[in-house]
Amino acid sequence: MGQLDGKIAIITGGGTGIGKGIARAFAREGATLVIASRNRANLEATATELRKLGGEVLVVTADVGDEQQVAALFEQTMGRFAKLDILVNNSGIFERGAIDELSLEAWQRVVDVNLTGPFICTREAMRIMKRQQGGRIINIGSISAQMPRFNSAPYTATKHGL
């Protein structure tokens, strides 16, 4: 019996890195998982691993910076499970470069994924969780919000904003 038995969790950026680690820990605690990212191959590989732990996993390819794709992520989750207990806003990207050489497009890509994405996902989750009268939202930040790395202006700004 796990601490998350019967809970439905969406984890963005769930195919690799920290998101995969969170998904693994949640699966061990009995959660049913929805893992999302832009890379379907990574998601499928992670889902295979997670299913071996005995959990149910829904894979959804989605760019969290795209409002329509996020809406589809939450629609698929509700269509399959009819509830949402936990959202983990974990997706993130990093664009390296000196600020005086950084393109607006690079800046915007990072803002879209690291800051706008959690906003859109949180908004969708709140709509569900308010109706359910409960749920949890976890935002994954970074030490860079307090101790920036050299040539990391967009990442630092978005993680501080989060």
Protein Blocks (a to p, Z undefined) as FASTA:
>chain_A
ZZkgoiacddehklgcjllmmmmmmmmnopacddddfblklmmmmmmmmmmnopacdddd
ddfklmklmmmmmmmmmmmnopafbdcdfbccddeddfklccfklmmmmmmmmmmmmmmm
mmmmmmmmmmnopacddddddfklmmccehilmmmmmmmmZZ
